[in-house]
C-alpha cells in the first residue's frame, strides 16, 4: 500500500538527519514544500483545520515515520515555530511556542479530524450524502493517489499538470452541492 501521503515520502527518506544533524533544514524545507503545494493550499483553506493544526499533524506524522529517534514535544514545538516563522512573513502567529501549547493544538487538531470523519459517516448514514456520492469520494481518493504517485515518480510536467487539473475539478465538483448553503450576504469580521 502506498504511504498515506507520497509528499511525506521525501521527508521519510531524509529523516536520517535526526541521527547525524547534518541537514537541519531538511524537515523544515519538506514541510514548507507541502504547505506550498497548490492542492494542499486549496484543501487546507476549505478544511476545518487551522494552518497551525495542520502543521502540528504533519510534525506528528513525521515523528511517527521515524520511530528510531524520539522527538520530544519541545523539539516539535520548536519545529512548528520555525515553520510558522517561515510562512508568516512577519505576521504574529497565534500558535504558542511551548510544549503545552503544542499538545493543546495537537488535541484540537485530532478532535477536528475525528469530528470530520464522523460527519462524513453521519451524512452518508442519513442519506444527505447518498451511497453513490460516497463512492465518488473513494474515486477522488484514487485520483489523489494517482497524482501523488506521478509526482513521486517525477513524471513529465504535462502529465502532472493534467492530473492536478483533474484533481482540482473533482474536488470542486464533489464539494459543489454544499456551496448553495453557504451564506453569501454576511461577511465575517476580519481578525486584525
C-alpha positions as a Python dict, from the first residue, in 0.01 Angstrom:
ca = {
    (1, 'X'): (0, 0, 0),
    (2, 'X'): (119, 348, -87),
    (3, 'X'): (204, 570, 210),
    (4, 'X'): (-74, 796, 329),
    (5, 'X'): (92, 1095, 165),
    (6, 'X'): (352, 1049, -108),
    (7, 'X'): (451, 1406, -26),
    (8, 'X'): (570, 1276, 309),
    (9, 'X'): (795, 1020, 140),
    (10, 'X'): (1058, 1285, 73),
    (11, 'X'): (1053, 1365, 444),
    (12, 'X'): (1077, 998, 538),
    (13, 'X'): (1379, 946, 311),
    (14, 'X'): (1560, 1237, 468),
    (15, 'X'): (1484, 1178, 832),
    (16, 'X'): (1834, 1038, 880),
    (17, 'X'): (1920, 1399, 965),
    (18, 'X'): (1784, 1325, 1310),
    (19, 'X'): (2072, 1082, 1363),
    (20, 'X'): (2358, 1298, 1245),
    (21, 'X'): (2216, 1653, 1248),
    (22, 'X'): (2397, 1731, 918),
    (23, 'X'): (2088, 1856, 738),
    (24, 'X'): (1891, 2055, 993),
    (25, 'X'): (1677, 2227, 731),
    (26, 'X'): (1560, 1913, 551),
    (27, 'X'): (1241, 1858, 750),
    (28, 'X'): (1164, 2230, 758),
    (29, 'X'): (1208, 2255, 381),
    (30, 'X'): (998, 1944, 326),
    (31, 'X'): (713, 2082, 536),
    (32, 'X'): (739, 2412, 351),
    (33, 'X'): (714, 2231, 16),
    (34, 'X'): (399, 2053, 137),
    (35, 'X'): (245, 2383, 254),
    (36, 'X'): (328, 2545, -81),
    (37, 'X'): (158, 2271, -283),
    (38, 'X'): (-142, 2424, -464),
    (39, 'X'): (-375, 2136, -383),
    (40, 'X'): (-275, 2140, -17),
    (41, 'X'): (-347, 2516, -9),
    (42, 'X'): (-697, 2467, -150),
    (43, 'X'): (-776, 2171, 75),
    (44, 'X'): (-641, 2341, 386),
    (45, 'X'): (-823, 2666, 315),
    (46, 'X'): (-1152, 2478, 294),
    (47, 'X'): (-1091, 2230, 574),
    (48, 'X'): (-1182, 2259, 940),
    (49, 'X'): (-816, 2257, 1039),
    (50, 'X'): (-625, 2573, 1106),
    (51, 'X'): (-284, 2614, 950),
    (52, 'X'): (-123, 2561, 1290),
    (53, 'X'): (-323, 2243, 1349),
    (54, 'X'): (-229, 2106, 1007),
    (55, 'X'): (139, 2181, 1065),
    (56, 'X'): (118, 2012, 1405),
    (57, 'X'): (-36, 1700, 1246),
    (58, 'X'): (240, 1699, 981),
    (59, 'X'): (506, 1713, 1251),
    (60, 'X'): (337, 1428, 1438),
    (61, 'X'): (322, 1218, 1120),
    (62, 'X'): (689, 1283, 1053),
    (63, 'X'): (770, 1177, 1408),
    (64, 'X'): (566, 858, 1359),
    (65, 'X'): (752, 777, 1037),
    (66, 'X'): (1084, 787, 1214),
    (67, 'X'): (1033, 596, 1535),
    (68, 'X'): (1402, 522, 1596),
    (69, 'X'): (1458, 877, 1715),
    (70, 'X'): (1237, 1002, 1993),
    (71, 'X'): (1135, 1359, 1918),
    (72, 'X'): (1033, 1548, 2230),
    (73, 'X'): (737, 1784, 2246),
    (74, 'X'): (984, 2069, 2300),
    (75, 'X'): (1158, 1980, 1970),
    (76, 'X'): (823, 1951, 1793),
    (77, 'X'): (712, 2289, 1930),
    (78, 'X'): (1039, 2447, 1809),
    (79, 'X'): (996, 2292, 1464),
    (80, 'X'): (639, 2424, 1444),
    (81, 'X'): (761, 2768, 1547),
    (82, 'X'): (1025, 2758, 1269),
    (83, 'X'): (765, 2658, 1011),
    (84, 'X'): (523, 2928, 1125),
    (85, 'X'): (800, 3189, 1121),
    (86, 'X'): (887, 3090, 763),
    (87, 'X'): (529, 3116, 639),
    (88, 'X'): (413, 3411, 844),
    (89, 'X'): (616, 3684, 672),
    (90, 'X'): (650, 3876, 997),
    (91, 'X'): (284, 3845, 1098),
    (92, 'X'): (216, 3749, 1455),
    (93, 'X'): (146, 3379, 1498),
    (94, 'X'): (-144, 3277, 1717),
    (95, 'X'): (7, 2934, 1784),
    (96, 'X'): (206, 2908, 2105),
    (97, 'X'): (568, 2805, 2125),
    (98, 'X'): (565, 2585, 2434),
    (99, 'X'): (534, 2211, 2476),
    (100, 'X'): (195, 2263, 2643),
    (101, 'X'): (57, 2475, 2361),
    (102, 'X'): (184, 2221, 2109),
    (103, 'X'): (-5, 1945, 2288),
    (104, 'X'): (-323, 2157, 2307),
    (105, 'X'): (-310, 2232, 1934),
    (106, 'X'): (-246, 1864, 1862),
    (107, 'X'): (-550, 1769, 2069),
    (108, 'X'): (-766, 2030, 1892),
    (109, 'X'): (-649, 1904, 1553),
    (110, 'X'): (-718, 1541, 1647),
    (111, 'X'): (-1066, 1635, 1769),
    (112, 'X'): (-1137, 1820, 1443),
    (113, 'X'): (-1024, 1524, 1232),
    (114, 'X'): (-1236, 1282, 1437),
    (115, 'X'): (-1539, 1512, 1401),
    (116, 'X'): (-1484, 1540, 1025),
    (117, 'X'): (-1474, 1161, 989),
    (118, 'X'): (-1790, 1119, 1195),
    (119, 'X'): (-1957, 1396, 995),
    (120, 'X'): (-1894, 1214, 667),
    (121, 'X'): (-2032, 891, 814),
    (122, 'X'): (-2334, 1075, 957),
    (123, 'X'): (-2411, 1236, 621),
    (124, 'X'): (-2380, 903, 444),
    (125, 'X'): (-2582, 715, 703),
    (126, 'X'): (-2870, 964, 696),
    (127, 'X'): (-2874, 993, 318),
    (128, 'X'): (-2761, 1355, 298),
    (129, 'X'): (-2466, 1212, 110),
    (130, 'X'): (-2616, 910, -60),
    (131, 'X'): (-2411, 597, -113),
    (132, 'X'): (-2321, 675, -475),
    (133, 'X'): (-2180, 1005, -351),
    (134, 'X'): (-1962, 824, -101),
    (135, 'X'): (-1833, 604, -381),
    (136, 'X'): (-1743, 923, -567),
    (137, 'X'): (-1525, 1024, -273),
    (138, 'X'): (-1345, 691, -294),
    (139, 'X'): (-1282, 767, -662),
    (140, 'X'): (-1148, 1106, -559),
    (141, 'X'): (-907, 943, -316),
    (142, 'X'): (-783, 721, -601),
    (143, 'X'): (-728, 1033, -814),
    (144, 'X'): (-528, 1186, -530),
    (145, 'X'): (-321, 869, -510),
    (146, 'X'): (-253, 876, -887),
    (147, 'X'): (-149, 1240, -869),
    (148, 'X'): (85, 1179, -577),
    (149, 'X'): (236, 872, -746),
    (150, 'X'): (303, 1075, -1060),
    (151, 'X'): (467, 1344, -850),
    (152, 'X'): (683, 1100, -659),
    (153, 'X'): (793, 931, -982),
    (154, 'X'): (865, 1274, -1129),
    (155, 'X'): (665, 1203, -1442),
    (156, 'X'): (660, 1465, -1715),
    (157, 'X'): (516, 1805, -1633),
    (158, 'X'): (224, 1772, -1874),
    (159, 'X'): (103, 1454, -1707),
    (160, 'X'): (134, 1603, -1359),
    (161, 'X'): (-37, 1923, -1470),
    (162, 'X'): (-323, 1726, -1627),
    (163, 'X'): (-369, 1509, -1317),
    (164, 'X'): (-358, 1818, -1096),
    (165, 'X'): (-625, 1989, -1307),
    (166, 'X'): (-845, 1678, -1297),
    (167, 'X'): (-799, 1651, -923),
    (168, 'X'): (-891, 2015, -862),
    (169, 'X'): (-1201, 1974, -1080),
    (170, 'X'): (-1309, 1663, -888),
    (171, 'X'): (-1260, 1837, -553),
    (172, 'X'): (-1473, 2131, -667),
    (173, 'X'): (-1737, 1902, -822),
    (174, 'X'): (-1780, 1692, -507),
    (175, 'X'): (-1799, 1990, -274),
    (176, 'X'): (-2028, 2193, -505),
    (177, 'X'): (-2366, 2066, -377),
    (178, 'X'): (-2300, 2221, -36),
    (179, 'X'): (-2193, 2564, -164),
    (180, 'X'): (-2557, 2661, -204),
    (181, 'X'): (-2592, 2653, 175),
    (182, 'X'): (-2306, 2893, 235),
    (183, 'X'): (-2412, 3245, 324),
    (184, 'X'): (-2316, 3498, 62),
    (185, 'X'): (-2464, 3809, 216),
    (186, 'X'): (-2300, 3803, 558),
    (187, 'X'): (-1936, 3898, 580),
    (188, 'X'): (-1735, 3780, 874),
    (189, 'X'): (-1530, 4036, 1058),
    (190, 'X'): (-1169, 4001, 970),
    (191, 'X'): (-920, 3948, 1250),
    (192, 'X'): (-655, 4214, 1274),
}
